[in-house]
Amino acid sequence: MISAIRLPGMLQRRLSASIDSLLKGQPNGDIDFSCPQGAEALMSANSVSWRIFKNPIALFVGGTAAVILELAEPAVRAGVWEHSSFRKKPFARLQRTGLAAMITVYGARLAAESLIRRVVRMHDTVRGTTPRGIHYSANDPHLLTWVHATAAYGFAASYDRYVAGLEDAEFDRLYCEGEPVARLYGADAPPRCRAEMQALIDATIPRLDPSPIVFEFLDTMRTTPALPPSLRWMQTILIRASIDLIPAWIRKRLGLGRAYGLRRQERWLVELAGAVADRIVLPTSPAVQSCVRLGLPTTYLYSQRRYARS
């Protein structure tokens, strides 16, 4: 069993404010995850998703890895780079995506379904042609499958590697939990287990190609303040941890050599940060507020069995 950590008042308030700032100021950033009382989410409180998404280190590292994989697919890359604020404000875009993930996982079902409908309508207007003449649409079911699969892969792989080892059955549960949500967004064949995820990656590899946009994204992520000032020195390390999650043959295809990954002495630091973050109760976080909504203890997600790192 893991035990929750309650920080001294001042430190708790500073850390909570830092985490809150990652969501505030975004559309729906003022959503109250503690209401309405008793309202179930799209995913249950005892899901693997609820346990993983409470961890800010896993979300930052896994989310960055997911974006790298998305930008490796030329049609997705064109849609993201040409039809959003990603190029000029990548971190703001990641904030919005992170908030959407929080609402989808923890928010009341009606709020989550309403958000998904808005996103689908917005994607209806996003279409175009890649530099190589490939026509694309943001609501293309095949592209949506890749986008949602890479997000699931990133979050699961990040938690497994840097927080607490996941068993094969937990990977499968996570993918199964996300399938109904992915289909609401329009994905046609979201992976339901680890084997299907690997099959999707293998099938997509021939479409992936290198692009200066991947390196521009990484450079911008390194220089854009994303963490609180006291932790900003760790931002580059977390980005390298994200690159380390990319399968080796995809990294090679993208030109992300060994120099872009974690230094030997840095992995323990990311693991320490991930493990500590997994025990710190943040009362204002979506995870804790959603437990309150369901009448569960605020420490509910911090008191579950923890698997040893393999």
Secondary structure, 3 states (H helix, E strand, C coil): CCCCECCCHHHHHHHHHHHHHCCCCCCCCCCCCCCCCCCCECCCCCCHHHHHHCCHHHHHHHHHHHHHHHHHCHHHHHHHHHCCCCCCCHHHHHHHHHHHHHHHHHCEHHHHHHHHHHHHHHHCCCEEECCCCCEEECCCHHHHHHHHHHHHHHHHHHHHHHCCCCCHHHHHHHHHHHHHHHHHHCCCCCCCCHHHHHHHHHHHHHHCCCCHHHHHHHHHHHHCCCCCHHHHHHHHHHHHHHHHCCCHHHHHHHCCCHHHCCCCCCHHHHHHHHHHHCCECCCCCHHHHHHHHCCCCCCHHHCCCCCCCC
